[in-house]
């Protein structure tokens, strides 16, 4: 049994598994609600009330029998569990804020006497110079994937180190990734739009 | 329904309340940034489509305008982001003067960035890059160029004003080594503006 006085971070793996087992699975959901509702339906029930009970019966039947509905339920549960796992509840102001970075940077196993923020800045500067040199030297479109790759690497560096996504609450990453994914997908659909009118 | 909540027994309620307030302030900023992601994505998508369909127009502008001024401007913004985190580092150690020194550099670099962007717009206008579809000499490049870059420039201006407000708050003792979430939240905004410029610089000026 899980110790209810513990914080989520203090739970052992066995206790987490214990908790996970206590979450009802779709096949353990209470059934018979439609039957109960039908029994309580008064003789002079309105059409809307009858329709509601009928809908409940159909829904229950589908969720009991349809593998698609069961898979859907399991999918929703999995998403809920995933989001729960992203949420980290801080207990002190120090936990909620980013921590002080040290005066040294460890890169490929070697320690350098410069703060991480400065090392990232030098990296960003070097990548920018590389970008401009590549853009000036290569005139064909071959340069495009390289330039885009470097730009994305620079953006990721800023997001991870300067915006502290590397160490901060992982839920924040969702606020960035979700709209970015939706916007990118929407933009890709635009590519399917004909650029000029068709002549018939 | 099973109660999934876990009772906590160790945290000081006052501390936890403050911690959750800080977390919420940051979450609010991230949610706001999510809306900004959508807006800038639309502008970037419009430019990318134009770049794919009118490569000659983009090439024409690139030949007329050098990349050196905008590269210098990019370095200004990257440096301002570095100054921002160096300021955060100072307040994490309880040094308010250090925070204001670095934030002063951030605001100064942001101001120079906007001034140079204005100068660049003047130069572009002289070669015929304009907002109007009919007056633009590069098949509508101006519209796709000015919209994202000017919108970004507006964000830099707002950032500079916000930076000055953070400095004023710091001068009045508003931040300490225990609570500097105001600096962190402003930093999130400023770095986001930097990230957007990193992408705009490559897409518009180099590709």
Interface residues (C-beta under 8 A of the other chain):
Chain A: X2 X4 X5 X6 X7 X8 X11 X19 X22 X23 X24 X84 X89 X90 X91 X92 X93 X94 X95 X96 X97 X98 X99 X100 X101 X115 X117 X118 X120 X121 X124 X125 X128 X131 X132 X135 X136 X143 X144 X147 X148 X150 X151 X154 X155 X158 X159 X161 X162 X163 X164 X168 X169 X171 X172 X175 X176 X178 X179 X180 X182 X183 X184 X186 X187 X190 X191 X195
Chain B: X2 X4 X6 X7 X8 X9 X10 X11 X12 X15 X16 X18 X19 X20 X22 X23 X26 X27 X30 X31 X33 X34 X35 X37 X38 X41 X42 X44 X45 X48 X49 X52 X53 X67 X71 X74 X75 X78 X79 X81 X82 X84 X85 X86 X88 X89 X92 X93 X178 X179 X180 X181 X184 X187 X188 X191 X192 X194 X195 X198 X199 X201 X202 X203 X205 X206 X207
